[in-house]
Amino acid sequence: MYDISKIRKDFPILSRSVYGKPLVYLDNAATTQKPLCVLDAMRDEYLNVNANVHRGVHYLSQQATDLHEAARETVRRFINAPSANEIVFTRGTTESINLVASSFCDAFMQKGDEVIVSVMEHHSNIVPWQMQATKKGIVVKVIPMDEKGNLILEEAEKLFTGHTKLVSVAHVSNVLGTVNPIKQITAMAHAHNVPVLVDGAQSAPHFKIDVQDLGCDFFVFSGHKMYGPTGIGVLYGKEELLDKMPPYQGGGEMIENVTFEKTTFGKLPFKFEAGTPDYIATHGLSKAIEYIEQIGIDNISAHERMLTEYCMQQMKTIEDMRLFGESEHKDAVVSFLVGNIHHLDMGTLLDRLGIAVRTGHHCAEPLMHRLGIQGTVRASFALYNTKEEIDALVAGIKRVCTMF
Ligand code: PMP
């Protein structure tokens, strides 16, 4: 049984109040709250183990290194990557994509080569490619979507040319909640000998990720969106690709030998991990993964899909409601506008009722242009949210509507 009241006790912040109202936290796509087991593990490591990893011969350094490398193995298992050498720790999804954009382009792309993204990408999967466009003259092409928020795969197929070098798409849209058909996209791209990067920032927290089953070549995600600490993220990449890609940053930890004339680089994954890694955060992330595994990712998925469906149904009882993203494959995100009420006004008034939602373009301005709007109000769910919180949201929206 999914014991929601027991789960909520693991997150003390959920029982605080704001403006004298019980907090209803529905901004999980931006960041999730952290369970005590993650906070305790990180505090314990600082209190009892703390030492820099990899270099030290002393006891604490070896213990810290063991925790850090055990975290890499936990991440490998979580996404079913074939080898821990394919797990690179970064600061988050954004840094992972920047790493690939910079290093993949250096290794494999020339002026005039093309990368395909989709219309529903977060800025972090647009801007790094545009920076390469400015620097190297690569071209960014865009998969369109239909009115329900599904990518149009027949149009995607038409974008491939002899110059296409990479497809880089979101697994789940942070605005529409659409779960994109990654297996179909990788099959299509691989038929053209093109690798695929999947932005898993909004999928890894919500359902089982198996990178071998998805068939993707790169998979990236952030710890803080899945109950882990901020400042830690993951890049999974196939060894055969990562091996051919140059380092992204230079410094300590990533080298084999250095002279003033020449440096030889370390092996995977260290080649991509210059400087002291956030080894406390990697340990925290591994505890977050264990927490997810203990509840069961399939149980979490079922709970969140129930919440999403319930929320969509209840939203439709509100007059002048406009919902954005009505794909049948939808996960944990509900974006909306009501009548002529500005998204910022709605968000601010809901906040006064204790309800935390996000408003604005959600770092997806091109998608806003496609939808012909400036922003939405977004409610997004996590494993600890309840039907009662959705009732509070819907009642809150109805109350705000009476003020206009
Ligand atoms: N991609 C998607 C789909 C996201 O939702 C986000 C975070 N909103 C990011 C990338 C960027 O993640 P981070 O800020 O953790 O690097």
Boltz pocket constraint, residues with backbone or C-beta under 6 A from the ligand:
constraints:
  - pocket:
      binder: B
      contacts: [[A, 29], [A, 30], [A, 91], [A, 92], [A, 93], [A, 94], [A, 95], [A, 122], [A, 124], [A, 125], [A, 170], [A, 172], [A, 173], [A, 174], [A, 199], [A, 201], [A, 202], [A, 222], [A, 362], [A, 363]]
      max_distance: 6.0
